[in-house]
Amino acid sequence: MSYGSFYEDKWLLGSGISAYSTIFESNFVNMTLGNYGWVVTTNSKALLFMITSNTVIIEHKIFNSEKVITKVAELKLWLVY
């Protein structure tokens, strides 16, 4: 079985994450520019400086294999940096 995406943006979401981030301004519904400081990633030499925050809405598909139907759903994430 293969999975694909119609979009260039990729998200990996987990319930234990403390903050979401994206490099694409087009992902934001709206933005609030500011100085949100530095974030240390798994590569401690590659610090990220956050300049905006607000809300992102992700549209995704849910496939029900029993009924063979696909439903489009939206996921609202905030605070996204």
N, C-alpha and C positions, 0 to 999 in steps of 0.2 A: 504494500500500500504506500502511495506517495502523497505528500502534502505539498501544497504550493501556495503562493501569495500573489495577488494581483497588485500589491503595493510594494514600493521600495522600502518603506519603513518596517523595521522588525522590532518587536518588543519581547522581552523575557520578563515575566511578572511572577512574583512570589509573595506569599502572605507574610513572610518575615522581613520584607524589605523596609528600610526606614525612610527611603526617599526615592522617587522616580526621577529619571532625567532623560532628556532627548537633545540631540544636536540640531533638530529641524524646527525652525521657527514656524513653519507651516502646520505643525502638529497642534499648536495652541489655539484654543477657542478665543482666548484673549491673553494678554501678557502684562505683567507689571515689572518694568525694568527696575533694577536696583543692584546693590552690592550684597550678594548672598554668600560671599566667602569662597574658600577653597574646599574641595572634596578630595580625599585620598581614595584612589581606586586600588584594585588588586596589584597594579604596577605602581609602587610607592614613588617612583620617579616621574610619573605622569599625572601631576595634579591637574584638576579641572577647576576653572574659575566660573562660578555660576552668576549670570547677569540678568536672569528673568525667572519669574515663577507665575504660576496660575493653573489653569485647567486644560486638560486634554481629553477629547472624546475619541475612543477607538471603536470603530465599527468592525464587527467580526461575525462569522457565520457559525451556527450550531447545527450539526447534522444529526438527525434522529434516524438511525439505521433500521429500527423496527417499522416506522411509518414511512420511511424513505422520503423524508421532507427536510428541507433546509430552512432555517429561520435566521434572519439577520437581526443582530442585537447590538446595542451600544453599551460601552463600558466607560464610565466617567472617572477619571483619575485626577486627584488634586492632592496635595501640592506637587506639581511637577516643576523641576528646575531645568 
